[in-house]
């Protein structure tokens, strides 16, 4: 039976520490893969579900393509690091609220654990808007491992 470890990853030093922990967990579970999930919420004003032909929808598609091009090398490097440790990896780029997306993917994969860094977007991120680790701990029925950044 294969088990996946879902990793919330954003390329920060903190998520790099989480990546190492996810690999160690995958090794411990045996026959595991690490699902590397990069979550990105579209900026306000660029969601236009009603009419795919509207200007905002085109702008959103262009925006998403730009983000994909920006983050692909970073995600590719993360996947290589996981594979280099002898663990299978998969990369998902998701346009959704990070906590909601990570819980959904972990549910779909029957994952044993969700791994995230204690903060990804800088120390003020949690104060300025929502804090993904905090939300996960309160909303997930799957165990969540929050990995601190090691200086």
C-alpha positions in Angstrom: 0.0 0.0 0.0 1.5 3.3 -1.1 1.0 6.3 1.2 1.6 9.9 0.2 2.9 12.8 2.3 1.3 16.1 1.2 3.8 19.0 1.4 2.8 22.6 1.2 5.8 24.3 -0.5 6.5 27.8 -1.5 10.3 27.8 -2.0 11.1 29.6 1.3 13.8 28.4 3.7 11.0 27.4 6.0 9.3 25.2 3.4 12.7 23.7 2.5 13.0 22.5 6.1 9.5 21.1 5.7 10.6 19.3 2.5 13.4 17.5 4.3 11.0 16.5 7.0 8.4 15.2 4.4 11.2 13.1 2.8 12.1 11.6 6.2 8.5 10.8 6.9 8.0 9.2 3.4 11.1 7.0 4.1 9.6 6.1 7.5 6.2 5.1 5.9 7.8 3.0 3.2 6.6 2.9 -0.4 5.6 6.6 -0.1 5.6 9.6 -2.4 5.8 13.3 -1.5 3.1 15.4 -3.2 4.6 18.9 -3.5 1.8 21.4 -3.6 2.3 25.0 -4.5 -0.9 27.0 -3.7 -1.5 30.4 -5.1 -4.6 32.5 -4.7 -5.5 34.7 -7.6 -5.4 38.4 -6.6 -8.8 40.0 -5.7 -10.6 41.3 -8.8 -9.2 38.7 -11.1 -11.7 35.9 -10.4 -14.4 35.9 -13.1 -16.2 32.6 -13.0 -19.3 33.8 -14.9 -18.0 34.6 -18.3 -14.7 33.0 -19.4 -14.6 35.5 -22.3 -14.5 38.6 -20.1 -11.4 40.7 -19.8 -10.8 39.7 -16.2 -10.8 36.0 -17.1 -8.2 36.6 -19.9 -6.1 38.7 -17.4 -6.4 35.9 -14.9 -5.2 33.3 -17.4 -2.2 35.5 -18.3 -1.5 36.1 -14.6 -1.6 32.3 -13.9 0.7 31.5 -16.9 3.2 34.1 -15.5 3.1 32.6 -12.0 3.5 29.1 -13.5 6.6 30.2 -15.5 8.0 31.9 -12.4 7.6 28.9 -10.0 8.3 25.9 -12.3 12.1 26.0 -11.8 11.7 26.2 -8.0 9.1 23.3 -8.0 11.3 21.2 -10.4 14.3 21.7 -8.1 12.1 20.6 -5.1 11.0 17.4 -7.0 14.6 16.6 -7.9 15.6 16.9 -4.3 12.9 14.5 -3.2 13.8 12.0 -6.0 17.5 12.4 -5.1 16.6 11.1 -1.6 15.0 8.0 -3.2 11.4 9.0 -2.8 8.8 9.4 -5.6 7.5 12.9 -6.0 4.6 14.7 -7.8 4.1 18.4 -8.2 0.8 20.2 -8.1 0.2 23.9 -8.7 -3.2 24.8 -7.3 -5.2 28.0 -7.6 -6.9 28.0 -4.2 -6.7 28.9 -0.6 -3.7 26.9 0.7 -5.3 25.3 3.7 -8.4 24.3 1.8 -6.3 22.9 -1.1 -3.9 21.0 1.1 -6.8 19.3 3.0 -8.6 18.5 -0.2 -5.5 16.9 -1.9 -4.6 15.0 1.3 -8.2 13.6 1.4 -8.2 12.6 -2.3 -4.8 10.8 -1.9 -5.6 9.1 1.4 -2.5 10.9 2.8 -1.3 10.1 6.3 0.0 13.6 7.0 0.2 17.2 5.7 3.6 18.9 6.2 4.1 22.6 6.1 6.7 25.1 7.3 5.7 27.3 10.3 5.7 30.4 8.0 6.3 30.7 4.4 5.6 34.2 3.3 7.5 36.2 5.9 6.9 36.8 9.6 4.1 39.3 9.0 2.0 37.0 6.7 0.1 35.5 9.6 -0.7 38.9 11.1 -1.7 40.5 7.8 -4.0 37.8 6.5 -4.6 34.1 7.3 -1.9 31.8 8.5 -1.9 28.4 6.7 -0.4 26.3 9.4 -2.8 27.7 12.0 -5.8 27.1 9.7 -4.7 23.6 8.9 -4.3 22.7 12.6 -7.9 23.8 13.1 -9.6 22.5 10.0 -7.8 19.3 9.0 -8.9 15.8 10.1 -5.5 14.5 8.8 -2.5 15.0 11.1 -0.5 18.1 10.3 3.2 18.5 10.9 4.4 22.1 11.2 8.1 22.4 10.7 10.0 25.4 12.2 12.7 27.1 10.2 16.1 26.1 11.5 18.6 29.0 11.4 
